[in-house]
Amino acid sequence: MKVTVIYDSTTGDMLATLGDHDPTRVKAESFEVPDGDRVDRVDISGDAPKVVTSETPVSWQAQLEAAVKRSDEKRASLETRVLTMFNDMMRGDGADEDSEGTV
């Protein structure tokens, strides 16, 4: 059986093994990939190769966690404003009793 082994030329660490490929056609290059995304292929149709990725459940989880964090921050800000309004009302600061405050 013949396989192509991709390895670090200074340490000999194996990075990947492939089926029988012509090693003269195998290229290695570094690309920026969004956290949690999966690399699907390399687009070689343009001037420079570009990595094509797709989202995975890990990247969806990161997006969801960021949205929850933003929501928590907004809720905390709103709670602070409401508590400040109630404190002002209890002390008699601000609008008189007949008018409604805005949040």
N, C-alpha and C positions, 0 to 999 in steps of 0.2 A: 504494500500500500504506500502511495506517495502522498505527502501532505506538505503544505507551505507553512512554515513557522515564522511568525513575526516576533522579533526579540530585540531587547536593548543591546546595542552593539558594545557597550562598555561593561555591562554587568552580566550579560547572558540571560537576564530574566526574560522568561517567555511572556509575551503580551497576548498572543492569540495563535490559534492554529486554524488553518483553512484546508479545504479540500485541495486537490492538485491544481495550483494556479501558476502561471508563468511569473516568477519573481521579478522579471524585468518590467512587468506591467503593474506591479503592486506599488502604490504610493502611500506615503504617510504624511499627514499635515495636521496642525492644530487648528481647531475652530472654537469659537465661543458658542456655547449651547445654554439656553435658559435652564435654570435649576429645575430638575424633575422631568425635563423633556427627554424623549427618546430620539436617537439619531436613526432616521429611516434610510437615507442615502445621501450621496454627494452629487449635486447638480454641476455637471461639467460643460453645460451648453454655453456659458458666457465666457468673458475674458478670464475671470478667476473662479476657481471652484467655490461653491457655496454649499454649506451643509443644510439639508432639509430635515426638519424635526417635526415631531408631533407631541401633543400634550399627553401626559399619563395621569393616572389617579394621584400620584405624588404631587404633580404640579397643580392639579385641581385642589388638592388639600392645602397647598401653600397659598393659593388664591383665596380659598375659603377662610383660612386662618387670618389672612390680612384683612378681609372684609369684616370678620368678627371683631378684630382689634379696633378697626375704625368705628364700628358700631358701638363698642364699649366706651371708646373715648367720647363719642358724641353724647351717649347716654349719661356719662359722668358729668359732662359739661352742663347738660340740661338739668340734672339733679342739683348741681351746685346753684344754678340760676334760680330754680324753684325754691330751694331752701333759703337762699338770700331774700327772695321776695316774701316768703312767709315770715322770716325774722323781721324784715322791715315793717310788715303789716302788724306784727305783734307789738312792736315798739311804738307804733303810731307814725312811723316815718313813711313818706310816700303819699299815695292817693288816699282820699277819705273813704269811709266804709261803704258808701253807696256806689262807688264806681268799681268797675272790674279791671284788674290788672292784666297786662299781656305778658305772655311768656316768650 
